[in-house]
Amino acid sequence: MNPGFQKLEPYPFERMATLRRDLKEVSGLTPINLSIGEPQHPTPQFIHAALTAALPTTSKYPATKGGEEIRQTIARWLAHRFGMPVSAVDPERMVLPVNGTREALFAIAQTLVPRDSRRNRVLMPNPFYQIYEGAAFLAGAEPYFMPCPAAQGFLPDFRAIPTAILDRCAFMYICSPANPAGTVISLESLRDLLTLADRHDFVVVADECYSELFFDEAAPPPGLLQAAWLNGRTDFSRCLVMHSLSKRSNAPGLRSGFVAGDPRLIDAFLRYRTYHGSAMPLHVQAASVAAWNDETHVRENRTRYREKFQSVSQILRECVNVTIPAGGFYLWPEFPLDDIALCGRLIAEANVTTLPGQFLSRTVNGHNPGRQRLRIALVADHADCVDAALRIRDVVRKL
């Protein structure tokens, strides 16, 4: 068997199941789950309509490359969203639809990690989405965790990475807005990162699945392709970005996203996925076209999250220091006690489930950046999020 299996850590929600096993939920309180980043806002009806209207296409095999319409739609959306000319993204060579970013974030490592090479490092932020780590191990690589402490705004310091590590880097995962802290990598930092990638010959894979959840309508988060374009890198060399409809359009079950960027890398990834057998069904493509073509529902979605963040943070500030992030739908507050123990108490005493920060981080040089933090996903409706915040406040006040 693949020796990488022996290195895989239990997934955070496996660890949560173990934690819950010995806990008895408090009676009389409806359970509220704020641990999983699964949007609970309803998927817009027009997306369902496009999906069902295209159901007769299930009689046909879809092409792994995706149809011309979805690739053109994605290319136009990217250009508009990130302030590039309409012709900047070639839909024929620079766009590849995928079945959600989780699948693509994992599979890209199989394409980009060389075999029998000293370039066996995959860099990733710490804390991080655990798919990055698993992808590295199962591709035969070793992860290198870039610390993202509060003192750095919960972002990696690319200039602090040792040269010896950069010289062995096959590719680097970045996530902006970040999971879990919601911080955004600046355009200047993205441009500097591309210069670093040229100097040390590695690829940057940008997980931008939270890019459409932001709280200042006048300042949407910048993207990697935008930085590349501004640097004159019009071929997007060394750049791959991944976007999803799961968070943007409240459609996690649709399993629809895309990869875009360097045509050389897109071609290699397409070849891999052709063998992997992961083409997007035609009816999902039709629903995706409808979703990417509409921004009204996305703005409404942001408004709903903004309202929840304001209400919940106002309550939690009575017991803990908490700030509203620039993007995403998570709070990442720090508490003056063990995060695993606190998570257990919130389940046992308040019937509220959150996620311990340690489950999203790795200990490096004796420090775990998730220690004493909880990830609180504000995915439930407004009333439930407010109720959960009141319960959390009451438990923490008693500690």
Beta strands, then each sheet from edge to edge (+ up, - down):
strand 1: 32-33
strand 2: 95-98
strand 3: 121-126
strand 4: 142-147
strand 5: 169-175
strand 6: 203-207
strand 7: 239-244
strand 8: 257-261
strand 9: 330-331
strand 10: 352-353
strand 11: 355-356
strand 12: 374-377
sheet 1: 1+ 10+
sheet 2: 2+ 8- 7+ 6+ 5+ 3+ 4+
sheet 3: 9+ 12- 11+
end
